[in-house]
Each structure stands twice: as C-alpha cells, then as structure tokens.
Amino acid sequence: MPRSARSPRAAELAARLAALLAASLAATAVTTPALAEAKKPDPLPPPDPSFVVMEPIDAPIVDSGRLDGVLHVSITVKTKSAANAAELAKRMPELRAASLAAAIEFARLHASPYTPVNVARLSAMIAPPIKRLDKGIEKVLIVKVSADEG
C-alpha cells in the first residue's frame, strides 16, 4: 500500500511511535553521563601474599622416541602464611625442578597435543612432589594448561 493511501489511524500511530522514540533517545542522552560517573569499577583488592606464582613450565610430549608436542603448565602455590610464601619464593629453583620433573613424567605418560589435558590427573601427579618440599604449602593450583604440537 503506498504511503499516501495510509489510514489516518496508522498515521497517528506512526507519529506517536516517532515521538516516543525521540523522547526515549533524549532521556537516554541526558542520563547516560550521570550513570557513567555513578558506576565506577570497584578497585582491585591487593594481591594475597600467601600465594607464590611460578613461571610457566613447558614439558616436551615424547611418543615413541619423537617429539609430538609441548605441554604448557602454569602453577600457583598457596601457602599457609605470607611468611611461608616468602621463604618458599627463595627456594624457587627447587620448586621449579620438582614441578618440571612431574610435568615431564605426565607428558610422557598421559599427554597428547590432539586430546584435552586431564587436569585432575596432572594435579595428582604434580602436587605431591611440590608439597614434599615444604610443610607450609597448603595447595598446588594449576592455573592454566594446554598441549599443542609446538
């Protein structure tokens, strides 16, 4: 139906809709700056000093004597106190050596660049050797893990 043949009722509804839309846009333009100022993001809390973050570990995935890929693991250790974390941070080479040995063993037995990493099994293999290093270690957390063809 051409525009000139519209009924007076349809024209009235179109005019009301246009007026409502214009009023809505005008109200949004007025209140948006006020809302932006009112909704400032909450400040981040300070980092917990009882956590020790390790550098990422890359372990080779070896199958039948050939390099298949690389297992990438990021680990964070939660200690019982900030003092324990400070002491453990001084022993980072020991911590990394225990982690790397466990990651290499996991990669040799259970990792593939073509399947998802079983994080529960990886955690079960990595946590015990790390916890043996210090009685102040509460938890071993695997923060990030992936396997690729490297």
Secondary structure, 3 states (H helix, E strand, C coil): CCHHHCCHHHHHHHHHHHHHHHHHHHHHHHHHHHHHHHCCCCCCCCCCCCEEECCCEEEEEEECCEEEEEEEEEEEEEECCHHHHHHHHHCHHHHHHHHHHHHHHHHHHHCCCCCCCCHHHHHHHHHHHHHCCCCCEEEEEEEEEEEECC
